[in-house]
Structure formats: structure tokens, C-alpha cells
Amino acid sequence: MSALFDRPLKSQFRLAITLVLASVAVSAAVAFSVMIRTARLAEAQHAEVAVPLADMAEYRTQYLNARVLMRDMFLNATDSASAAGIGDKVTVALARGDSVLTVLEKRVTDSATKAGLATVRSEYTAYQAATRDFIAKRLSGDNGGALDLLRGDLFVISRKLNDNVSKVVDAQADAAERSAASIRRQVTIGIGIAAVLAIVGIGASILVFTRIVGRTTQALTGIADRARSLQSHCISGLRAGIGALARGDLAVQVTARTTPIEVAGSDELSALARDVSTMVADVQATLDAYDTARTTLDGAIAENGRVIDACRRGDLSVRGEASRFDGAYRTLIGGMNEAVTAVAGPLDATAAALDRLAERDLTARVDGRFDGAFRRMQDSFNN
């Protein structure tokens, strides 16, 4: 995550947006794949289950039609012509049922259904044979034999055939339910995967956005805090200190309270934070320079006062320590020392002459070359 903030801000937001779009695209791709797979499974189910069920329904229709026609042939046919016509319809219905059953046997792939169809085929073959016997007896006028077949073999075979057909239909229905359950399971898994991918992608994007916004807010807050601190503490304090210094007040101290910003990353916010930190460091250096100037000036004034106090006591041997200072401050202390030396020379010469005069040495003179007031004082004494 730290490498993210080495990118420009535009690149950071572009990455977050790319994550959102990528997660949506992947989720859409997964959902589309699930739709395609579901369609294929549904098509396969239609071919393997729905079509055979429809064929089985058609077969049962033809078979039941044949039964109804045989009953009609026995009960309602009044002559041989009508009986023969109904017999032909029975034969056609049985042939259609046989054709449907043949197609069904080719389409079915499930082993259990195939076994059930084999039993149905066997029963249906027996049913067709019994039906032919029934038609032959009915057309020959053997109504008793036809009735015996109708109540006997045809009834028994019909019941078995019905049971076996029902078993095949039930097996196909079970297969259809299993296939539907498989499709639902595939759809559920696919939707779950797409949802997880979408949630992960959007969550990662939200995390990136949150980190970017949080870091941006934190950086801007830090910059604003440093700017307020510089204004309210450092700059205003320095302004007050310089104003006091201009008035001769050296007691005003200014303390640096603003701390630099801890910077990580190399984006625009990091560069701005570093610039602000550099500004803070420069202001702190300025405050240190102000404090050094105040201390140095206070020391120079104290040194000047020490020499003045000695002069007031009549001790003209005291000099300021100019070596403690640099630049103009050293020049100031050195000039004061030269002034004291310039005053001390004539006064020492005059004091020596007065000492000799006190000892009744009327030849005492103030020796040396002096100017101004010191020259007038020398001339007054000597003359």
C-alpha cells in the first residue's frame, strides 16, 4: 500500500477507479459465463429429459388410443366392414406408438431409463401380438375369443405396460428434477462467485479510496495546523520580539512551537508537506537567530554597563572584553575601550602633575599631546 502513495494523486485515483471497473467487468464476465452454461445445461436437459418425456406422452397417447379403438371395435362395430375400419385404425395407432418408442429408445442415454424402455418394448411387442389376435378373432366372428383376449391377455399386458410406462415416466421426471437441481446449483455457485468477486473488488476499491482520502485529509490537516501554528506562535511572536527590540526591550523571548510534518511518499501532497516542513525549519532558524541577536545585544549592553560603572567609581583601567563579540558588536565594544583610553590618558597625566605639585614641585607640568578640552586643561595647568 505504501507504494501507492509514491504515485501522483491522479494515478492513485485512476488505480482506484480501475479496480472498481475491473471488479464489475470480472463479475459481469462470470455472470455471463453462468448464463451461457445455464443455457447449455437447459438445452441438454431439454434434449435428454424434456423431449423424451414428450415422446413418452405421445407414445402413451397412441397406445391408449389403440385401447379405446379396440373397445369401440368390440362394442360398436355392427358389421365386418366397420370392424375392419376400426381394426385398421388400431393398427395405425399401434404402428405410431411403435415408431415413437423406437425414436425414444435412440434418444434416451440414461441406463435406468434404457432398461425401463427395454421392458416396455417387450410388453408392447406382446401387446401388439395380442392385439392382432384380437382383431383377427373379431373379424372372423369369434366374439367370445375376442372377449377372452380383451379381458385376459390384453388386460394383463395392458396393466403391466401401464405400470412400466409409469416407471419410465417417473424415472424421466426424477432425471428432470436432478437436472434442474444441478442447473440451480450451478447458477447459485456462479452468482455467488460473481458476488464475491464484486464485493472483493468494490471492497478493495473502497479501501484504496478510503486510504487516499484519509491520507489527503490527514496531510491537509497537518499542513493547515502548521500554517496556523506558524502564524499564531512563531511569526506573531517574532513580530512582537522585533518590535520590542526596536524599542530597546530585550526581555521578550520567542519559543519555536511548530514541529515539522512527518512525510512519507512522493506524491504532490508529500512534496507540499516537505515544503511546509522546510518553511517551519526556516522559521525556527529565524527564531534562533533572533534569540542569538537578543542575547548578544544584551551581553554587549551588559559589558558597556560594566565599563561605565567602573568609570563612575573612578577606575579607568577597566575595559570591555571585545573578543567575546563579533562584527559590529566587537567594533562597538572596541570603540568604547578606545574612548575610555582617550579620556584616561590626559587624566592620568594631569593627576601625575598634581601629585608633583602637591609635593611643592613647582616645575611640574602635564606632559603629552592632547586636543580639544584636554589641550585647554593642559594649557591652563602648565601656564
Secondary structure, 3 states (H helix, E strand, C coil): CHHHHHCCHHHHHHHHHHHHHHHHHHHHHHHHHHHHHHHHHHHHHHHHHHHHHHHHHHHHHHHHHHHHHHHHHHHHCCCHHHHHHHHHHHHHHHHHHHHHHHHHHHHCCCHHHHHHHHHHHHHHHHHHHHHHHHHHHHHHCCHHHHHHHHHCHHHHHHHHHHHHHHHHHHHHHHHHHHHHHHHHHHHHHHHHHHHHHHHHHHHHHHHHHHHHHHHHHHHHHHHHHHHHHHHHHHHHHHHHHHHHHHCCCCCCCCCCCCCCCCCCCCCHHHHHHHHHHHHHHHHHHHHHHHHHHHHHHHHHHHHHHHHHHHHHCCCCCCCCCHHHCCHHHHHHHHHHHHHHHHHHHHHHHHHHHHHHHHCCCCCCCCCCCCCHHHHHHHHHHHC
